[in-house]
Amino acid sequence: MNETEYQAALEEVKRLWDCAPDTPEGERLLVLVAAVEGYEEEHYPMSKPDGFAAIGYRLESRRAYAGWPAWLRRSLVAACYFVSSLLSLARDLCETAYASYPAEDGDELL
């Protein structure tokens, strides 16, 4: 699939979005959605957010604490992102350290 076919598939998905599931249109929608997902995974990869980043985003986007002082809201959001980056760094360090050790029998993670 190329970009032109991808855009055409998106338009077709929009057109078919509300069709009944057990119809030829519903089957076509499932095929198109799978093709679009595959194209997007290859061309527009996204990493999954961790919990703290999601909390920070929600606080920013929903203005959930609008009554709080601005400095406190900014501090809370900054703390969420800071913890998120620390956990990400720790995970990367652990994965690197684990990969540097030679594998032995029965020495597997999950």
N, C-alpha and C positions, 0 to 999 in steps of 0.2 A: 504494500500500500504506500502511495506517495502522498504528499501534502494535499494535492487536488482531490484525490480519492478520499482522503481523511475528511476534508471539509464537506464533500458531498455526502459522506456517511453521516456526519453530524447533522446535516440538514434533514436527511432521511429519518434519523433517530428522533429528531424534534417532531417531525410529521407523524410518526408512528407511536409516539410516546403513550398516548391514552388508548391504544387499541386493546382489544380483549386478548388474554394470554393464549387461549387454545384456538387460534385462527392462523391462517397463512401469514397475515400481517404481524401477529404476535411472534411467530417463529422467525420471521425476517428481522424483527426488532432484536431478538436474542442474538442472532448471528451478527448483526451490525454492532451491537454493544460489545460483543466479544472482540470483534475486529478493532473497534475504536480503543478499547482497553489495551489491547496488545500494542497498537501503534503508540499510544500515550506512554505506556511503560518503557518502550524502547526510545522514544524521542523526547519525552518530558518526564524523566525519572524524578520521583519525589521521595525523600526520606520521611519516615514516620516520626511525628513529633513525640517527645517524651511527655510525661505527665506535667512536669513543672512548666515547660514551654507552653503547653496547652492551657494551663491555669493563667499564665501571664497573658496569653493572647485573649482569653475570655475576659479577663479583667479590663484589658484595654478596649476591646471591641464592644462589650456590653455596658461599659460604664456602671458596673454593678455597685460600685462604692462611690457614687457621685456625691454623697453627702460628706464624705471624708475630706480632710484637707488635702490639697494637691500634692504636697510634699510626701504625705503618707502613702497616697495611691502610687506615686512614682516609685517610692522606696519599695513597696510591696511587689510591684511588677518587676523592678530591677532585681530584687532578691530571687524571684522565681526564675528569671533568665540566668542569673548567676549560678544558682544551684543546678539548673539544667546543664550549663556548660561544664561545671565541675564533674557531674555524673557522666557526661559524655566523654570527657577527658579520661576519667578513671576507667571507663569501659574500654576505650581505645588502648590505654596502657596495659590493661589486663590481657586483652586479646593479643597484643604485640608480645608481651612476656610469655604467654602460653604458647604462641606460635614458635618462639625461639628455642623451646625445649624439645629434644628428640622424643618422638612417640614411642611408647612401650606397650606391650600387650596389656589389655585391660585398662589402658590409661586414656579413656575417651570422655569427653564432655557430652552429656545428654545424647 
